[in-house]
Amino acid sequence: MNTSALSSQDKILPFEKLLHHNHERLVYHHDAETGLKVIVAIHNTTLGPALGGARMWNYASEAEALNDVLRLSRGMTYKSSLAGLDLGGGKAVLMGDPQKLKNEAYLRKYGQFIESLQGLYITAPDVNTNISDMVHIAKETKYVVGLPATHDGSDDPSVLTAYGTYMSIKALAKHLTGNDSLAGKKIGIQGIGKVGRALVGFLAKEESEMYVTDIVLDRTSAIAKLPKVHIITDADAFYDLDMDIYVPCALGLTINDDTIARLKCHGIAGAANNQLADEQKHGAMLVKKGILYAPDFLVSAGGVINVHTEYYGGYNKALAYQQVEHIYATCLEILRIATATNRPSQEVAMQLAEERILAIKNARLG
């Protein structure tokens, strides 16, 4: 295992960031032959081994990659805790261009690195990695989930992630109006990747009015002819739309100073990770503006619930769907507490997740 070269300033910063949110471990690894550069962050393993996706992205800097992996791994801790899973939180970011670097040798070398962590971290598909990639990774390690059904895996987790997002949108509508029907509701979906596309299918059955945008035009053109689907080609103008619920399903940080001032929605519930650019500041701004926010790590929990059953005893599709449906009740409870106490829902959700972790920790100590 090789530690990446760091400047004198960067040698200090990772430890400061690590301690800020009580991460347990941060591991850098580099393989010169394949070009693999990866950071694994393990946030908390009280409930079980850390599980999180392998996100491959051409980061502008190592600092950007570090910030991403620390926030994402922490979110995975809360995601698994709120979902009632026996898993901790972790994440891997692979730095580089997937089109240039990703191949079998690269993925197998990553698998060897994951195996060297001896079960502290379990990897899964994420942005720019898929279930086919997991097959190559699994040739080198048993600590991998999200495999195809042909390899006794849980197959593509995006459908369950979309289903959990759908459950959250219904819970949000229920809290806002007293009725969880989405018929005629104006729902703006930002990002039509696998999760966004599956979500469109669920919402179409409810006859929602969907306004969709994506920087990849082919994705929107594929659904343009569906009933009640309106394509917004100007991605920036999307924030100015008059909609009931905003559903961010692309990359994070889309809820910030600029967008909050422009949003006209009543609620937000999307599958993107790290939607709030600043958790405390922008959570409070949403409360002040009267926009209800379903926390992203709750909304997107369907994927980790799906692979949880794969890791513990073999995949059970019916059980996975049943567990994902619990997101509806959890979301309602968080929104109820947040509204009653006039607190940001993100803060409420984090508190509930931390209370479960502490309770399990104390039970084991006792």
Helices and strands as residue ranges (DSSP letters): H 8-20, E 25-31, E 36-44, E 50-57, H 62-82, E 88-95, H 98-101, H 104-116, E 121-125, H 131-137, G 149-151, H 158-177, E 186-190, H 194-205, E 209-213, H 217-221, E 229-231, G 237-240, E 245-248, H 257-262, E 267-268, H 279-289, E 292-293, H 296-299, H 302-311, H 317-341, H 345-365
